[in-house]
Amino acid sequence: MQKIVPHLWYDKEAKEAAEFYISLFDESKILNVTVIGDTPSGDAEIVNFELAGQTFAAISAGPYFKFNPSISLMVACTSLEEVNTKWKALSEGGTELMPLGEYPFSKWYGWIQDRYGLSWQLMLVDSGEMVQKITTNLLFSNDACGKAEEAVKYYTEVFENSQIGIISKYGNGEAKSSKARINYAAFKLCGIDFSAMDNGFDVEFNFNEAFSLIVNCDDQKEIDYYWDKLSAIPEAEQCGWVKDKFGLSWQIVPYNMDEILLNGTKDEIKRVTEAFLKMKKFDLNALEKARLGHE
């Protein structure tokens, strides 16, 4: 089981987007599609899928959050043809953020926002270099700019099997934002590659709930631990969602979330759904009592 899973929020397009993304990568497939009824957004469709062997999740739950470049997916491409093919597909209906071309850090690179608003960074890498195919990149911008290194150190302390790789800093005059410190940091959380950087430009966007990270927890003890470590904004706590001190959204949930919410009779599922929608932090005992109809 993948401990940390990128989660994408859409208005109505979760399944459509997932099917588009899996068409771009080998070792990719839809894992399952489920519907949770009677949420504040109406019926919410949840799609779990794999891209290049990595698990992702998406939800269609209303037009409440919009993607921005603060979180993007970096794709390690092993040929010019792969970069160009993926760029062409992602460009259709999309918006160019950095044009495809040669840069000091890559012989062939481009940054694109696709038709659904999700941002991708396509980068040519050495074909002999063993790297994770898709890496979630955190761009610390606006209020969070200048905090990338602090965040990387904090996250690697919170999660087991984590380590910091390289940390590269901006040189004098390289960043237009006076707050920016780190131009690239590589790190692992629970064995999964992530990257981070401070935004070198002054922009207005921040992290938001459109792109969050699910933490799959083994039991109530783990739920309590990660909630304590990652929840820093009480008003953002709802149905397992929290925001940390850097503004990044996380979902602290049991690993068998689908089983808890969707197994049982129609009345049992209704009672469990009503109970979890009232919760901030998940209480597994309370959810089981709700299933059984106990007060």
BELWO-V611884 format. One record per residue. N is the residue number from 1. BURIAL is I if it has 16 or more other ideal C-beta (glycine too) atoms within 10 Angstrom, else O. Layout:
BEGIN
N_BURIAL ; N_BURIAL
END
This chain:
BEGIN
1_O ; 2_I ; 3_I ; 4_I ; 5_I ; 6_I ; 7_I ; 8_I ; 9_I ; 10_I ; 11_O ; 12_O ; 13_I ; 14_I ; 15_I ; 16_O ; 17_I ; 18_I ; 19_O ; 20_I ; 21_I ; 22_I ; 23_O ; 24_I ; 25_I ; 26_O ; 27_O ; 28_I ; 29_O ; 30_O ; 31_O ; 32_O ; 33_O ; 34_O ; 35_O ; 36_I ; 37_O ; 38_O ; 39_I ; 40_O ; 41_O ; 42_O ; 43_O ; 44_I ; 45_I ; 46_I ; 47_I ; 48_I ; 49_I ; 50_I ; 51_I ; 52_I ; 53_O ; 54_I ; 55_I ; 56_I ; 57_I ; 58_I ; 59_I ; 60_I ; 61_I ; 62_O ; 63_O ; 64_O ; 65_I ; 66_O ; 67_I ; 68_I ; 69_I ; 70_I ; 71_I ; 72_I ; 73_I ; 74_I ; 75_I ; 76_I ; 77_I ; 78_O ; 79_O ; 80_O ; 81_O ; 82_I ; 83_I ; 84_I ; 85_O ; 86_I ; 87_I ; 88_O ; 89_I ; 90_I ; 91_I ; 92_O ; 93_O ; 94_I ; 95_O ; 96_O ; 97_O ; 98_O ; 99_O ; 100_I ; 101_O ; 102_O ; 103_O ; 104_O ; 105_O ; 106_I ; 107_O ; 108_I ; 109_I ; 110_I ; 111_I ; 112_I ; 113_I ; 114_I ; 115_I ; 116_I ; 117_I ; 118_I ; 119_I ; 120_I ; 121_I ; 122_I ; 123_I ; 124_I ; 125_I ; 126_O ; 127_O ; 128_O ; 129_O ; 130_O ; 131_O ; 132_I ; 133_I ; 134_I ; 135_I ; 136_I ; 137_I ; 138_I ; 139_I ; 140_I ; 141_I ; 142_I ; 143_O ; 144_I ; 145_I ; 146_I ; 147_I ; 148_I ; 149_I ; 150_O ; 151_I ; 152_I ; 153_O ; 154_I ; 155_I ; 156_I ; 157_O ; 158_O ; 159_I ; 160_O ; 161_O ; 162_I ; 163_O ; 164_O ; 165_O ; 166_O ; 167_I ; 168_O ; 169_O ; 170_I ; 171_O ; 172_O ; 173_O ; 174_O ; 175_I ; 176_O ; 177_I ; 178_O ; 179_I ; 180_I ; 181_I ; 182_I ; 183_I ; 184_I ; 185_I ; 186_I ; 187_I ; 188_I ; 189_I ; 190_O ; 191_O ; 192_I ; 193_I ; 194_I ; 195_I ; 196_I ; 197_I ; 198_I ; 199_I ; 200_I ; 201_O ; 202_O ; 203_O ; 204_O ; 205_O ; 206_I ; 207_I ; 208_I ; 209_I ; 210_I ; 211_I ; 212_I ; 213_I ; 214_I ; 215_I ; 216_I ; 217_I ; 218_O ; 219_O ; 220_O ; 221_O ; 222_I ; 223_I ; 224_O ; 225_O ; 226_I ; 227_I ; 228_O ; 229_I ; 230_I ; 231_I ; 232_O ; 233_O ; 234_O ; 235_O ; 236_I ; 237_I ; 238_O ; 239_O ; 240_I ; 241_I ; 242_I ; 243_I ; 244_I ; 245_O ; 246_I ; 247_I ; 248_I ; 249_I ; 250_I ; 251_I ; 252_I ; 253_I ; 254_I ; 255_I ; 256_O ; 257_I ; 258_O ; 259_O ; 260_I ; 261_I ; 262_O ; 263_O ; 264_O ; 265_O ; 266_O ; 267_O ; 268_O ; 269_I ; 270_O ; 271_I ; 272_I ; 273_I ; 274_O ; 275_I ; 276_I ; 277_O ; 278_O ; 279_O ; 280_O ; 281_I ; 282_I ; 283_I ; 284_O ; 285_O ; 286_O ; 287_I ; 288_O ; 289_O ; 290_I ; 291_I ; 292_O ; 293_O ; 294_O ; 295_O
END
